[in-house]
Amino acid sequence: MNPLHRIFGAAILGAAALGTTGASAHSASDAYLTLIAEPVHGTRNVVHAQWDIALRDLDFVLALDADGDGNITWAELRARQRDIARYVYPSLSAGSSAGACTITPTAQKVVDHADGAYAAMLFDIACPGNASAMLLDYRLFFAIDPSHRGIVVMRSGSRIATSLLAPDHASVRLTF
């Protein structure tokens, strides 16, 4: 089982989980990226990841609320899953001293945070060779919202590292 599934449990799927996505007009634009390094025998290191992105932010750029009623239903979200993936994944990249790492989406769910519903993008990052570190480059929403922040938590064994990514600090070196 993917370690993220153990940490985050089962996400609630369905319209009830989404509720009203209209948060206050002054809600910060933050996304949460949790990475868990898992050494694999052989030639690759794998990092399991969950990227929680506020539906209100995605709605702003992708118009997810198709009927304009102020609520994003599960049906509306499900109809746009591919569009969400096509929008968010190009804004994230990773590399190691051995070359570019591969990002492979594994699932898309919905999770609740204190300030509303979030799209949870689950994916794996596989780096070539026996890399002990990677450079993560994060660009989500920076072109349209310079106040957006990416909050990164990296877990590797008993070590935990955190980073705050912003337009003027969009990359971070993470060790496994």
FENHUSUL-V236775 format. One record per pair of residues at least 4 apart in sequence whose ideal C-beta (glycine too) atoms are under 6 Angstrom apart, sorted by the first residue. I is the first residue (numbers start at 1). J is the second residue. Records with the same first field share a line. If there is no record, write none. Layout:
I = J, J
This chain:
1 = 5
2 = 48
3 = 36, 48
4 = 8, 48, 50
11 = 109, 110, 111, 120
12 = 17
14 = 74
15 = 73, 74
17 = 110
18 = 72, 117
20 = 71
21 = 55, 56, 72, 116, 117
22 = 70
23 = 27, 56, 115, 116
27 = 115
29 = 57, 145, 148
30 = 149, 151
31 = 53, 140, 150
32 = 52, 151
33 = 51, 150, 152
34 = 50, 153
35 = 47, 49, 154
36 = 48, 155
37 = 47, 156, 176
38 = 46
39 = 45
40 = 44, 46
44 = 126
45 = 127, 131, 176
46 = 124, 126
47 = 125
48 = 124
49 = 123
50 = 120, 122
51 = 121
52 = 111, 118, 120
53 = 58, 118, 119
54 = 118
55 = 59, 72, 117, 119
58 = 62, 64, 84
59 = 64, 65
62 = 83
64 = 72, 76, 80
65 = 72
66 = 76
72 = 76, 77
74 = 78
80 = 84
81 = 108
84 = 119
85 = 89, 105
91 = 139, 140
92 = 138
93 = 137
94 = 101, 125, 134, 136
95 = 100, 101, 135
96 = 101, 127, 131, 134
98 = 128, 129, 131
99 = 128
101 = 125, 127, 134
102 = 126
103 = 123, 125
104 = 123, 124
105 = 123
106 = 122, 123
107 = 122
108 = 121
109 = 120
110 = 117
111 = 118, 120
112 = 117
113 = 118
127 = 131, 134
132 = 176
133 = 173, 175
134 = 174
135 = 171, 173
136 = 172, 174
137 = 171
138 = 150, 165, 170
139 = 170
141 = 145, 148
142 = 167
146 = 167
149 = 164, 166
150 = 165
152 = 163
153 = 162
154 = 161, 174
155 = 160
156 = 176
163 = 172
165 = 170
